């Protein structure tokens, strides 16, 4: 098996789960979510993973505007640190896939994390990693549920369409 294949370790079990990759928790993950994750990694996407247990904003939250502003500011600060630490490249045009790894296997709306995703993308624009966040630079944003992890986690995959700047 060639060394450059990041999914050479995957084995299929029960026709529904993929296991074996050390970086992606897949217990209970649907085939569709795993296919998107596998496809995005194979295409050399750039991943930004907020730590498990991180306080995420939800579309269902009803925070006072000042409390929400504090949370958004903290998310943006942490995204700037993460991007700088992993040497996130400057990208031109991207597709974003937001994978929410919930706490448990209960049904959830994967797109409820949209306010958190927006704060993350806004900070990447502010830091110069993306030229903008309108339809010219972010072609689409897809929301998916991944495998449950302790504490909940949001992982953003940025697929470059137009290369890097």
Z-matrix of the N, CA and C atoms (Angstrom, degrees):
N
C 1 1.451
C 2 1.527 1 108.27
N 3 1.348 2 119.01 1 132.55
C 4 1.462 3 120.33 2 -179.67
C 5 1.528 4 111.98 3 -65.06
N 6 1.324 5 117.22 4 146.23
C 7 1.463 6 122.78 5 -177.61
C 8 1.529 7 112.26 6 -69.29
N 9 1.347 8 118.06 7 -27.38
C 10 1.457 9 119.46 8 -175.17
C 11 1.527 10 113.23 9 -81.55
N 12 1.319 11 119.13 10 0.96
C 13 1.453 12 121.76 11 177.53
C 14 1.528 13 108.61 12 -87.38
N 15 1.360 14 118.72 13 108.18
C 16 1.462 15 119.74 14 -176.80
C 17 1.515 16 113.57 15 -70.42
N 18 1.333 17 118.12 16 -10.26
C 19 1.451 18 120.83 17 -177.81
C 20 1.513 19 112.57 18 -112.95
N 21 1.327 20 117.19 19 20.68
C 22 1.456 21 120.69 20 178.25
C 23 1.522 22 111.13 21 -64.46
N 24 1.347 23 117.54 22 -24.47
C 25 1.459 24 122.09 23 -177.66
C 26 1.524 25 113.72 24 -82.64
N 27 1.352 26 118.13 25 -12.28
C 28 1.450 27 120.00 26 -173.82
C 29 1.517 28 111.59 27 -69.37
N 30 1.298 29 115.09 28 138.84
C 31 1.461 30 121.78 29 170.64
C 32 1.514 31 106.67 30 -128.41
N 33 1.314 32 116.93 31 150.25
C 34 1.457 33 120.41 32 -178.56
C 35 1.512 34 109.42 33 -97.69
N 36 1.330 35 115.92 34 137.26
C 37 1.455 36 120.57 35 176.65
C 38 1.511 37 109.02 36 -131.97
N 39 1.306 38 117.27 37 138.55
C 40 1.465 39 123.85 38 177.13
C 41 1.527 40 112.93 39 58.75
N 42 1.306 41 119.42 40 13.45
C 43 1.445 42 121.96 41 179.55
C 44 1.517 43 113.87 42 65.88
N 45 1.329 44 118.38 43 3.83
C 46 1.447 45 120.11 44 -175.85
C 47 1.523 46 113.76 45 -128.41
N 48 1.311 47 119.05 46 -21.86
C 49 1.453 48 121.70 47 -175.63
C 50 1.522 49 110.92 48 -120.43
N 51 1.296 50 115.11 49 147.53
C 52 1.455 51 120.58 50 173.21
C 53 1.512 52 106.87 51 -115.13
N 54 1.323 53 117.37 52 134.34
C 55 1.459 54 120.92 53 -178.98
C 56 1.514 55 110.22 54 -133.00
N 57 1.303 56 116.11 55 160.44
C 58 1.451 57 119.90 56 172.65
C 59 1.509 58 115.20 57 118.88
N 60 1.318 59 120.07 58 -19.84
C 61 1.454 60 120.22 59 -179.27
C 62 1.519 61 108.47 60 -82.40
N 63 1.332 62 118.12 61 127.75
C 64 1.462 63 120.15 62 -173.25
C 65 1.528 64 114.46 63 -71.00
N 66 1.319 65 118.93 64 -19.02
C 67 1.453 66 120.22 65 -173.93
C 68 1.520 67 114.24 66 -98.52
N 69 1.332 68 118.19 67 -15.24
C 70 1.450 69 120.40 68 -174.04
C 71 1.518 70 109.72 69 -118.22
N 72 1.340 71 118.56 70 115.20
C 73 1.464 72 119.41 71 175.72
C 74 1.519 73 109.10 72 -72.52
N 75 1.327 74 118.48 73 124.19
C 76 1.453 75 120.06 74 -172.89
C 77 1.512 76 114.53 75 -122.22
N 78 1.306 77 118.92 76 2.12
C 79 1.452 78 120.41 77 -178.87
C 80 1.519 79 109.75 78 -61.74
N 81 1.320 80 117.19 79 114.70
C 82 1.450 81 121.91 80 179.09
C 83 1.516 82 113.95 81 87.75
N 84 1.302 83 119.25 82 3.32
C 85 1.454 84 122.97 83 -179.26
C 86 1.529 85 109.81 84 -78.83
N 87 1.314 86 117.39 85 141.38
C 88 1.455 87 120.14 86 -179.65
C 89 1.521 88 110.19 87 -75.14
N 90 1.300 89 116.03 88 156.78
C 91 1.468 90 120.95 89 178.22
C 92 1.525 91 110.78 90 -60.65
N 93 1.335 92 116.95 91 -38.53
C 94 1.458 93 119.88 92 -179.43
C 95 1.528 94 110.75 93 -61.82
N 96 1.331 95 117.16 94 -46.41
C 97 1.465 96 120.03 95 179.11
C 98 1.517 97 110.48 96 -63.91
N 99 1.329 98 117.26 97 -42.64
C 100 1.464 99 119.89 98 179.46
C 101 1.521 100 111.03 99 -64.80
N 102 1.334 101 117.50 100 -36.83
C 103 1.462 102 119.92 101 178.77
C 104 1.524 103 110.72 102 -63.68
N 105 1.320 104 116.92 103 -41.44
C 106 1.463 105 120.32 104 178.57
C 107 1.524 106 110.43 105 -66.22
N 108 1.327 107 116.95 106 -44.11
C 109 1.465 108 120.44 107 179.07
C 110 1.530 109 110.04 108 -62.76
N 111 1.335 110 116.75 109 -46.10
C 112 1.467 111 120.65 110 -179.76
C 113 1.518 112 110.76 111 -62.50
N 114 1.335 113 116.61 112 -43.86
C 115 1.456 114 120.87 113 180.00
C 116 1.519 115 110.64 114 -63.57
N 117 1.346 116 117.14 115 -41.53
C 118 1.456 117 119.54 116 -178.08
C 119 1.525 118 111.72 117 -68.26
N 120 1.328 119 116.97 118 -38.54
C 121 1.464 120 119.15 119 178.54
C 122 1.525 121 110.07 120 -68.36
N 123 1.323 122 116.62 121 -39.81
C 124 1.463 123 120.55 122 179.90
C 125 1.524 124 111.26 123 -64.33
N 126 1.322 125 118.39 124 -28.49
C 127 1.467 126 122.26 125 -179.60
C 128 1.524 127 112.65 126 -86.32
N 129 1.298 128 118.00 127 10.36
C 130 1.461 129 122.39 128 179.15
C 131 1.520 130 111.84 129 65.46
N 132 1.305 131 116.40 130 44.11
C 133 1.455 132 118.79 131 176.14
C 134 1.519 133 109.42 132 -75.31
N 135 1.286 134 114.13 133 165.26
C 136 1.458 135 121.02 134 179.91
C 137 1.523 136 107.41 135 -109.48
N 138 1.321 137 116.12 136 129.22
C 139 1.453 138 121.99 137 -172.65
C 140 1.516 139 110.99 138 -110.92
N 141 1.321 140 114.32 139 137.08
C 142 1.449 141 121.86 140 175.49
C 143 1.524 142 106.02 141 -125.85
N 144 1.318 143 117.41 142 111.16
C 145 1.462 144 122.05 143 -175.48
C 146 1.524 145 109.84 144 -111.73
N 147 1.316 146 115.59 145 117.76
C 148 1.457 147 119.24 146 172.56
C 149 1.528 148 107.75 147 -71.52
N 150 1.296 149 119.27 148 147.98
C 151 1.467 150 120.87 149 -177.29
C 152 1.533 151 111.92 150 -62.55
N 153 1.310 152 116.33 151 148.18
C 154 1.462 153 120.73 152 175.49
C 155 1.525 154 108.76 153 -61.34
N 156 1.315 155 116.71 154 140.11
C 157 1.451 156 121.12 155 -178.47
C 158 1.523 157 113.96 156 87.67
N 159 1.322 158 117.68 157 -1.25
C 160 1.460 159 122.72 158 -178.90
C 161 1.532 160 109.68 159 -66.90
N 162 1.316 161 117.57 160 143.09
C 163 1.457 162 122.34 161 -179.28
C 164 1.528 163 109.33 162 -76.87
N 165 1.339 164 116.65 163 106.63
C 166 1.461 165 121.97 164 -178.06
C 167 1.522 166 110.89 165 -95.57
N 168 1.324 167 116.35 166 145.78
C 169 1.457 168 120.57 167 172.26
C 170 1.520 169 108.69 168 -79.93
N 171 1.313 170 116.89 169 145.10
C 172 1.451 171 122.02 170 177.92
C 173 1.520 172 109.01 171 -122.18
N 174 1.315 173 116.75 172 150.75
C 175 1.459 174 120.98 173 175.45
C 176 1.526 175 110.56 174 -64.73
N 177 1.308 176 117.67 175 -19.72
C 178 1.464 177 121.58 176 179.59
C 179 1.522 178 113.16 177 -86.83
N 180 1.322 179 117.97 178 -10.05
C 181 1.465 180 121.03 179 -179.74
C 182 1.526 181 110.65 180 -67.58
N 183 1.304 182 115.83 181 147.70
C 184 1.466 183 121.83 182 176.82
C 185 1.528 184 108.66 183 -126.95
N 186 1.336 185 115.25 184 61.81
C 187 1.463 186 120.63 185 179.74
C 188 1.525 187 110.37 186 -76.07
N 189 1.321 188 115.39 187 151.77
C 190 1.454 189 120.68 188 167.03
C 191 1.522 190 106.51 189 -63.02
N 192 1.334 191 117.63 190 146.99
C 193 1.461 192 119.51 191 -173.48
C 194 1.526 193 113.12 192 -58.86
N 195 1.335 194 117.61 193 -32.43
C 196 1.469 195 119.20 194 178.73
C 197 1.528 196 111.32 195 -71.58
N 198 1.328 197 116.27 196 -39.82
C 199 1.471 198 119.97 197 177.94
C 200 1.522 199 110.03 198 -64.91
N 201 1.334 200 116.30 199 -41.46
C 202 1.473 201 120.01 200 178.53
C 203 1.531 202 110.42 201 -64.55
N 204 1.314 203 117.16 202 -40.11
C 205 1.472 204 120.83 203 179.68
C 206 1.525 205 110.97 204 -61.92
N 207 1.329 206 117.82 205 -37.27
C 208 1.467 207 120.92 206 177.65
C 209 1.524 208 110.96 207 -65.20
N 210 1.330 209 116.45 208 -42.03
C 211 1.468 210 120.26 209 179.71
C 212 1.525 211 110.06 210 -65.91
N 213 1.332 212 116.75 211 -44.37
C 214 1.475 213 120.68 212 178.89
C 215 1.524 214 110.02 213 -61.73
N 216 1.310 215 117.61 214 -42.75
C 217 1.466 216 120.93 215 179.02
C 218 1.527 217 111.15 216 -61.41
N 219 1.332 218 116.87 217 -40.52
C 220 1.469 219 120.22 218 178.83
C 221 1.525 220 110.97 219 -66.96
N 222 1.334 221 116.92 220 -42.37
C 223 1.472 222 120.64 221 177.56
C 224 1.519 223 109.66 222 -59.73
N 225 1.321 224 116.62 223 -47.61
C 226 1.467 225 120.47 224 -178.28
C 227 1.528 226 111.34 225 -62.52
N 228 1.323 227 116.60 226 -42.34
C 229 1.475 228 120.34 227 178.49
C 230 1.527 229 110.53 228 -61.07
N 231 1.333 230 116.54 229 -45.09
C 232 1.465 231 120.92 230 -178.44
C 233 1.527 232 112.04 231 -68.35
N 234 1.331 233 117.18 232 -36.54
C 235 1.474 234 120.37 233 177.51
C 236 1.526 235 110.05 234 -65.63
N 237 1.310 236 117.39 235 -39.76
C 238 1.468 237 120.52 236 177.73
C 239 1.525 238 110.31 237 -61.13
N 240 1.327 239 116.98 238 -42.93
C 241 1.468 240 121.06 239 179.24
C 242 1.535 241 110.69 240 -65.74
N 243 1.343 242 116.67 241 -44.80
C 244 1.478 243 120.20 242 179.48
C 245 1.518 244 111.66 243 -61.79
N 246 1.326 245 116.46 244 -45.99
C 247 1.462 246 120.52 245 -178.58
C 248 1.528 247 111.17 246 -62.62
N 249 1.322 248 116.09 247 -42.50
C 250 1.468 249 120.25 248 179.34
C 251 1.530 250 110.55 249 -66.72
N 252 1.332 251 116.90 250 -41.02
C 253 1.464 252 121.36 251 -177.73
C 254 1.519 253 112.40 252 -65.21
N 255 1.323 254 117.17 253 -36.30
C 256 1.469 255 118.35 254 -179.05
C 257 1.526 256 112.67 255 -98.95
N 258 1.324 257 116.00 256 11.93
C 259 1.467 258 121.36 257 177.32
C 260 1.526 259 111.88 258 53.51
N 261 1.313 260 114.20 259 52.93
C 262 1.462 261 121.60 260 178.95
C 263 1.524 262 108.35 261 -59.87
N 264 1.345 263 118.66 262 131.32
C 265 1.473 264 119.85 263 -176.01
C 266 1.529 265 111.60 264 -78.65
N 267 1.309 266 115.48 265 160.51
C 268 1.463 267 120.60 266 173.49
C 269 1.524 268 106.89 267 -80.64
N 270 1.330 269 115.89 268 122.69
C 271 1.459 270 122.18 269 -176.21
C 272 1.521 271 109.80 270 -111.94
N 273 1.334 272 116.37 271 156.52
C 274 1.463 273 118.73 272 179.23
C 275 1.524 274 111.15 273 -99.81
N 276 1.320 275 118.19 274 -66.21
C 277 1.461 276 122.50 275 -179.12
C 278 1.529 277 107.81 276 -122.22
N 279 1.341 278 116.68 277 133.52
C 280 1.462 279 120.08 278 -174.64
C 281 1.532 280 111.82 279 -136.88
N 282 1.318 281 113.46 280 161.74
C 283 1.464 282 123.00 281 163.38
C 284 1.517 283 105.69 282 -113.88
N 285 1.314 284 116.93 283 133.70
C 286 1.457 285 121.49 284 -177.88
C 287 1.523 286 108.98 285 -107.89
N 288 1.335 287 116.15 286 131.37
C 289 1.457 288 121.73 287 171.92
C 290 1.523 289 106.94 288 -118.78
N 291 1.330 290 115.12 289 118.24
C 292 1.459 291 121.15 290 179.11
C 293 1.528 292 107.62 291 -101.13
N 294 1.326 293 116.21 292 115.96
C 295 1.465 294 121.30 293 179.96
C 296 1.522 295 107.91 294 -107.62
N 297 1.324 296 114.82 295 116.14
C 298 1.457 297 121.06 296 177.40
C 299 1.522 298 108.58 297 -94.47
N 300 1.316 299 115.58 298 119.33
C 301 1.462 300 121.42 299 174.55
C 302 1.530 301 106.00 300 -97.18
N 303 1.348 302 117.57 301 102.37
C 304 1.470 303 120.04 302 -174.71
C 305 1.525 304 112.65 303 -73.79
N 306 1.337 305 115.27 304 172.50
C 307 1.466 306 121.38 305 178.68
C 308 1.525 307 112.36 306 -69.49
N 309 1.334 308 115.28 307 -34.22
C 310 1.463 309 120.12 308 -174.45
C 311 1.526 310 109.34 309 -144.64
N 312 1.322 311 116.28 310 -173.98
C 313 1.468 312 121.06 311 -174.40
C 314 1.528 313 113.65 312 -92.63
N 315 1.333 314 117.33 313 9.70
C 316 1.466 315 118.89 314 178.08
C 317 1.525 316 110.32 315 -65.76
N 318 1.324 317 115.97 316 155.75
C 319 1.467 318 120.59 317 178.15
C 320 1.526 319 109.91 318 -66.38
N 321 1.330 320 115.86 319 136.19
C 322 1.458 321 121.54 320 -178.98
C 323 1.517 322 109.19 321 -143.48
N 324 1.314 323 116.15 322 155.76
C 325 1.459 324 121.51 323 173.26
C 326 1.520 325 107.87 324 -87.16
N 327 1.317 326 115.86 325 115.52
C 328 1.463 327 118.85 326 -178.06
C 329 1.523 328 112.28 327 -69.04
N 330 1.337 329 117.27 328 -24.42
C 331 1.463 330 118.96 329 -177.97
C 332 1.529 331 113.52 330 -84.66
N 333 1.329 332 118.14 331 2.28
C 334 1.464 333 119.98 332 176.16
C 335 1.522 334 112.41 333 -67.04
N 336 1.327 335 118.26 334 -17.45
C 337 1.465 336 121.05 335 -179.91
C 338 1.531 337 111.98 336 -84.95
N 339 1.313 338 117.61 337 9.34
C 340 1.464 339 121.14 338 -177.52
C 341 1.529 340 112.78 339 -53.49
N 342 1.340 341 120.90 340 -41.57
C 343 1.471 342 118.52 341 178.06
C 344 1.534 343 113.33 342 -61.75
N 345 1.324 344 117.03 343 -34.18
C 346 1.466 345 120.05 344 177.21
C 347 1.524 346 110.15 345 -69.88
N 348 1.329 347 116.50 346 -43.16
C 349 1.470 348 120.75 347 179.02
C 350 1.526 349 109.59 348 -61.18
N 351 1.323 350 116.89 349 -42.97
C 352 1.461 351 120.41 350 179.14
C 353 1.525 352 111.19 351 -60.61
N 354 1.321 353 117.03 352 -43.73
C 355 1.467 354 119.94 353 178.83
C 356 1.531 355 110.79 354 -62.45
N 357 1.332 356 116.92 355 -39.54
C 358 1.469 357 121.00 356 179.23
C 359 1.531 358 111.04 357 -64.69
N 360 1.328 359 116.45 358 -48.24
C 361 1.466 360 120.50 359 -179.04
C 362 1.526 361 110.24 360 -65.68
N 363 1.329 362 117.53 361 -41.18
C 364 1.471 363 120.32 362 177.50
C 365 1.520 364 111.47 363 -57.88
N 366 1.334 365 117.04 364 -39.85
C 367 1.471 366 119.53 365 -179.98
C 368 1.526 367 111.38 366 -70.87
N 369 1.330 368 116.80 367 -36.41
C 370 1.471 369 118.71 368 176.47
C 371 1.527 370 110.78 369 -63.61
N 372 1.318 371 117.18 370 -34.61
C 373 1.471 372 121.04 371 175.28
C 374 1.530 373 109.36 372 -68.37
N 375 1.313 374 117.06 373 -46.09
C 376 1.472 375 121.12 374 -178.78
C 377 1.527 376 111.85 375 -61.49
N 378 1.336 377 116.87 376 -34.89
C 379 1.465 378 121.32 377 -179.77
C 380 1.532 379 112.52 378 -83.70
N 381 1.337 380 117.95 379 -5.51
C 382 1.461 381 121.31 380 176.82
C 383 1.518 382 114.84 381 89.21
N 384 1.338 383 118.55 382 9.20
C 385 1.465 384 120.54 383 178.49
C 386 1.522 385 111.40 384 -77.51
N 387 1.322 386 117.42 385 -26.83
C 388 1.462 387 123.74 386 174.58
C 389 1.521 388 107.71 387 -126.63
N 390 1.355 389 118.24 388 142.67
C 391 1.463 390 119.22 389 -179.26
C 392 1.532 391 113.25 390 -72.61
N 393 1.316 392 118.18 391 -22.68
C 394 1.461 393 121.82 392 179.99
C 395 1.512 394 109.53 393 -173.05
N 396 1.337 395 115.25 394 174.02
C 397 1.462 396 117.99 395 179.39
C 398 1.522 397 112.27 396 -120.94
N 399 1.322 398 117.02 397 17.34
C 400 1.463 399 119.40 398 176.64
C 401 1.529 400 110.35 399 -88.80
N 402 1.326 401 116.11 400 -176.21
C 403 1.472 402 121.12 401 -173.31
C 404 1.526 403 114.16 402 -65.17
N 405 1.326 404 118.26 403 -14.00
C 406 1.466 405 119.99 404 176.55
C 407 1.517 406 112.03 405 -74.80
N 408 1.330 407 117.50 406 -26.68
C 409 1.457 408 121.54 407 -174.14
C 410 1.525 409 113.72 408 -114.89
N 411 1.322 410 117.21 409 -32.21
C 412 1.469 411 121.21 410 175.76
C 413 1.523 412 105.94 411 -112.84
N 414 1.343 413 115.75 412 99.00
C 415 1.464 414 120.49 413 -174.59
C 416 1.516 415 112.72 414 -68.33
N 417 1.327 416 116.64 415 -37.50
C 418 1.462 417 119.80 416 179.45
C 419 1.521 418 109.29 417 -158.53
N 420 1.325 419 114.21 418 155.53
C 421 1.457 420 121.32 419 172.76
C 422 1.519 421 106.74 420 -128.20
N 423 1.324 422 115.73 421 121.60
C 424 1.461 423 122.16 422 -178.36
C 425 1.519 424 108.15 423 -112.51
N 426 1.322 425 116.04 424 137.88
C 427 1.457 426 121.94 425 -179.90
C 428 1.522 427 108.70 426 -113.36
N 429 1.327 428 116.48 427 131.39
C 430 1.460 429 121.67 428 -179.11
C 431 1.519 430 110.37 429 -140.03
N 432 1.329 431 114.97 430 158.02
C 433 1.460 432 120.95 431 172.40
C 434 1.521 433 108.83 432 -97.92
N 435 1.310 434 116.79 433 134.77
C 436 1.451 435 122.44 434 175.74
C 437 1.521 436 109.73 435 -106.69
N 438 1.292 437 115.70 436 -164.05
C 439 1.465 438 121.99 437 179.88
C 440 1.521 439 110.10 438 -70.61
N 441 1.322 440 117.50 439 145.39
C 442 1.464 441 119.86 440 176.45
C 443 1.531 442 111.63 441 -63.40
N 444 1.328 443 115.29 442 140.38
C 445 1.467 444 121.51 443 174.26
C 446 1.519 445 108.13 444 -132.03
N 447 1.295 446 116.99 445 154.88
C 448 1.460 447 120.72 446 179.98
C 449 1.527 448 108.92 447 -65.90
N 450 1.303 449 116.25 448 118.76
C 451 1.457 450 120.94 449 176.21
C 452 1.510 451 116.02 450 96.36
N 453 1.305 452 120.83 451 -7.29
C 454 1.465 453 125.56 452 -179.07
C 455 1.532 454 110.30 453 73.65
N 456 1.341 455 116.58 454 141.87
C 457 1.461 456 120.54 455 -178.87
C 458 1.520 457 109.78 456 -149.87
N 459 1.319 458 116.01 457 143.65
C 460 1.454 459 122.74 458 174.53
C 461 1.524 460 108.37 459 -112.63
N 462 1.339 461 115.51 460 127.18
C 463 1.459 462 121.76 461 178.24
C 464 1.524 463 107.69 462 -122.40
N 465 1.326 464 116.37 463 126.09
C 466 1.459 465 121.69 464 179.70
C 467 1.522 466 109.20 465 -106.68
N 468 1.328 467 115.71 466 129.32
C 469 1.466 468 122.12 467 176.75
C 470 1.527 469 107.42 468 -110.91
N 471 1.324 470 116.69 469 125.54
C 472 1.462 471 122.59 470 179.25
C 473 1.521 472 108.27 471 -109.72
N 474 1.316 473 116.02 472 111.08
C 475 1.471 474 120.93 473 179.02
C 476 1.532 475 108.71 474 -94.79
N 477 1.325 476 116.97 475 113.62
C 478 1.468 477 118.45 476 -179.81
C 479 1.529 478 110.49 477 -71.07
N 480 1.314 479 115.63 478 131.35
C 481 1.457 480 121.04 479 177.29
C 482 1.510 481 109.21 480 -102.83
N 483 1.309 482 116.83 481 -39.87
C 484 1.443 483 121.63 482 -176.91
C 485 1.522 484 113.86 483 -104.69
N 486 1.325 485 117.79 484 15.88
C 487 1.461 486 120.73 485 -179.37
C 488 1.511 487 112.06 486 82.35
N 489 1.318 488 115.38 487 -164.61
C 490 1.464 489 120.88 488 -179.73
C 491 1.509 490 109.17 489 -106.07
N 492 1.308 491 115.71 490 162.28
C 493 1.485 492 120.58 491 179.44
C 494 1.501 493 110.40 492 -91.33
